[in-house]
Amino acid sequence: MAKYYLDYLDELESEAIYILREVWAQFQNPVILFSGGKDSILVAHLAKKAFYPSKIPFALMHVDTGHNFPETIQFRDDLIEEFGVRLIVGSVQESIDEGRVKEEKGKNATRNALQITTLLDAIETNKIDCAIGGGRRDEEKARAKERFFSHRDEFGQWNPKNQRPELWNLFNGKHFEGEHFRAFPISNWTEMDVWNYIKREKIAIPSLYIAHEREVVWRSNSWIPNSEFLKLEENEVVETKKIRFRTLGDITITGGIESDADTLEKIVEEVSAMRQTERGNRSDDKRSETAMEDRKKQGYF
Amino acid sequence: MNNQLLRFTTAGSVDDGKSTLIGRLLYDSKSIFEDQLLAVENTSKKKGHEQVDLALFTDGLKDEREQGITIDVAYRYFTTPKRKFIIADTPGHIQYTRNMVTGASTANVALILIDARHGVIEQTKRHAFIASLLQIPHLIVCINKMDLVDFKEDAYDAIIKEFEEFSSKLFVKDIRFVPISALLGDNVVARSENMKWYNGSPLLHTLETMHISSDHNMVDVRFPVQTVLRPQRDGFIDYRGYAGRLASGIIRVGDAVTAMPSGFSSVVKSINGPSGELKEAHAPMSIALTLEDDIDVGRGDMIVRTNNKPEAAQDLEVLICWLNEDGIRPRTKYLIRHTTNDQTAMIKEVIYKIDINTLSRNFEDKSLTMNEIGKVRIRTTKPLMVDSYRENRSTGSIILVDESTNETVAAGMIV
């Protein structure tokens, strides 16, 4: 007898495809926010499936802090070419040059928070009414309360206390001019689900996720990659280690872990045995208990 | 039956141990990471607790932490070798009925917590009623804090009796009971040493093994079209695919189908699934269909099997839960969303309001404000292709949107 139930990965896949098609049907000018990280790569891959045999009908939008891993940019450009989609770049450097934002000062200065202005500017300039993101509810406690279709007011702000109820599969993307939505098709996926799916579907990912030798510095309990942006503190030494990254953000704030996992199989095995959350190596989340919640309210990813 | 996804909802307050139970499930299934554990251990110490306060694992937004309450639905995840679980963790207070309804709308199972010392209280009834109203197929009543009644069997039996007295009024197919101590872990993941008189399964084992494949309607083919795919590129010049998620039923290549509301009939030519061509597909798969004939089908239309059609209805009786601070305004126009179809609708009248604590119907009071539930008559400008909610959760549900604010103001179940 045939089985008439879905394996959980298939169910998550169908759910994400449904969301992506709803976004396409309900909005005029949606884009996929693309960071070059595994979650946004997964979203692009799911979008390809959702509209096959048509091309992905969304442009990809990258908020470029200028503090990138070179591998990420190469990967992004290859993917754009392969999928035949348009790329929109919002540049944090430009926002700084235009005086829209000011560079942070001090030892752990990052451009993380500056992205909010660039992102919202890019949304406004390009008249984007829905930005599709790879956010997952298991990542962080503020994200656990996020909707699939998440409303942003005309200032791009999220109001967690007055979110639209989401029932069954009925998503309400109605909005006034100047407001926009964020849509999160992989809300219900966990880190483990993402890796299992990437392995199952043999999705290409940046080499940064795979164990490799790299120059790093030990700081705040993780291995921060050496780069032109890194200012060495006293007592800090650059070492060469075999590491890989669990999440990808700016090169200045993304810490790696020591690892020998150099194949997808080994990564899945390593992740399933992992005892730390993936964002544990992100200094942007370590700033305070409510770092993510505060940034999200202002319009962060 | 391995590796299915099971969604369950829990409603309640910290007082009846809901957060502790969720914390226990996450902790014992090893879904808690070391850095989360460390953070919770630190907070527990700060608060002066001797043991790790499991409830802290489900701590939410700033306001929620400050006030020690849950305001909004939070989703949590854990996996065992048998299944993946999604918990919709919702507040149980009457003020938050709308969140309970939201969490319940997609759940396979509702967990209801009862404090063994207090027995069935108003909140228990409210939650059970909502589970029944939203047609959650399975209900598990967890009688918690058994440690505080010395793990006594008669305390457990008395509560079951009390629960069954009022649950006979509900429409739930499958109700089970389990005596637990979320704090100590008895009968949550491992069998309790303190309650040898209990012959049933621990909670997690029940969640891992209960039959949920029949929760979807696999009889009536209902395929609401989300969008039409027209690639117009080499190899696919004439391709016209109807994209959507199969709401119910099993559809096969060669099936005789009819597009509603136009009534044009055709035959399924091909089915494209997420990983390629299929001979058949079933709910809730996302697919794209092509038909043998070129008929006019677009978003909002529904493809069904020719010999099994939904009802085309313009006048609906609907049980609605009001979700918005602005109360119901009869005779006002709202936008109604049913599957992928948007129409204009008017609430003709409120037939009755339900007191969700006593389950009694009030035919006198015709107002509905936020968190209230009632039965209304709705008329739409064009017919909707509906089934009753009892038969089909997808084609029997609607939401109402107030077009002056764009907010979702009500959720409804077609009677």
Interface residues (C-beta under 8 A of the other chain):
Chain A: A2 K3 Y4 Y5 L6 D7 Y8 L9 D10 E11 L12 E13 S14 E15 I17 Y18 R21 E22 W24 A25 K49 A50 F51 Y52 P53 S54 K55 R137 D138 K141 A142 A144 K145 P160 K161 Q163 R164 P165 E166 L167 W168 N169 L170 N172 K174 H175 F176 S187 N188 T190 M192 D193 M274 R275 Q276 T277 G280 T290 E293
Chain B: M1 N3 Q4 L5 F33 E34 D35 Q36 D59 G60 L61 K62 D63 I71 D72 V73 A74 Y75 R76 Y77 T79 R83 K84 I86 R98 N99 V101 T102 S105 T106 I212 S213 H216 M218 Q226 T227 L229 R230 P231 R233 G235 F236 Y239 G241 A243 G244 R245 I250 N272 P274 S275 E280 H282 P284 M285 S286 A288 R299 L323 L335 R337 T340 R393 S394 S397 I398 I399 V401 E403 N406 E407 T408 A411
